[in-house]
Amino acid sequence: MSQVLDTPPPTTAPPDVDLAALAARHGLAVSGARPTLREYVRQLWDRRHFITAFSTAKLTAQYSQAKLGQLWQIMNPLLNAAVYFLIFGVLLGSRDGVPDYVPFLVTGVFIWTFTQSSILTGTRAISGNLGLVRALHFPRAALPISFCLQQLQQLLFSMGALVVIVLAFGVPVAASWLLAVPALALQFVFNAGVSMIMARVGAKTPDIAQLMPFVLRTWMYTSGVMWSIDHLLTKHPDWPSWVGPVLQANPPAVYIDLMRFALIDTFQGSQLPPHVWALATGWALLAGVGGFIYFWKAEETYGRG
């Protein structure tokens, strides 16, 4: 009993001490506190090497257990394109009236897969990497951005097969192919923005990852991946006037059509929606900037609970 009585009571700060000022005087800060937006951007830039190395490592490990290895990066979208060609091109007749349908279809599948995979991996970016989030201190936006960069690397790896297919079907090399670079850059910004939005949603509600494949499949069917929006609208002049602009302004459809316009000489500018580059830039800025700010606002909550 005497030992208990002799133990000094725990020390506490006097009630009149300003704890915030005391912490500031000793250079202390709240662990995991959300930095300012400018500071957050600076931290991301400082970790750019981590982002690129992480995305490359993920890409290398993706098919490390498969015997064909990295060839699956090309084979997966090509097999999807073959299935869509059989179902939509042959059985449903979507290729009728569409010149160079195979390059048209393969381009659509490759570009759509870039968006689809970026969103799917972004949805699990936080919830699927809680060990990393809780163990290390870094701006959490690095995760969805690195996953989008991984999908971009995979797309660039697969573009070799796309070029071979385009040339094999008699499409000539043209200066318009250079337009693929800004089109892909804008699509990457759009994908990264949507990925960050879904990363925040998925961090709070992990079950959303089970729903996203169905949402994305529906989105794909409205994005002109397997069929020409322009050709479809011509076949259905009785449709309400708002249907055409909505389908053409659909973000994945915009980026798919821009890539088709860049690579396929029979895909004419008349098939593009009005002010298509402004539209592509607007979607990229809206999703990229808006998604980044939306994700940043919940920075303190990731990995908790």
Number of C-alpha atoms within 10 A of each C-alpha: 5 6 6 7 8 8 8 7 7 5 6 6 8 8 7 6 9 10 12 11 11 11 12 10 9 8 8 11 10 8 8 13 10 16 15 11 13 8 11 18 16 13 15 18 14 11 15 14 11 16 22 17 14 18 24 19 12 16 19 14 13 14 15 12 8 11 9 11 13 17 13 16 19 18 14 14 21 18 13 14 22 17 12 19 21 12 14 16 20 12 11 11 13 20 20 13 10 17 13 17 19 19 24 26 25 26 27 25 22 24 24 23 19 24 25 22 20 28 29 20 22 31 29 25 27 27 22 16 13 15 11 14 19 12 9 9 10 17 20 25 23 22 26 31 26 25 28 28 22 26 27 23 16 18 20 16 15 20 16 12 15 20 15 12 16 21 15 11 12 12 17 13 13 11 9 13 16 11 14 16 12 15 20 20 14 20 26 22 22 27 32 29 31 25 35 33 24 27 31 29 20 21 24 17 13 17 14 15 21 11 10 16 15 11 10 17 11 11 17 20 11 18 24 24 26 25 22 22 20 17 14 13 15 12 10 9 10 8 11 8 10 8 10 17 11 11 19 22 19 17 21 28 26 24 28 24 30 24 24 24 22 21 27 23 18 13 19 12 14 9 15 20 19 13 8 17 17 10 17 23 18 15 24 23 16 15 22 24 17 16 23 21 16 16 22 22 14 13 19 14 14 19 18 10 5
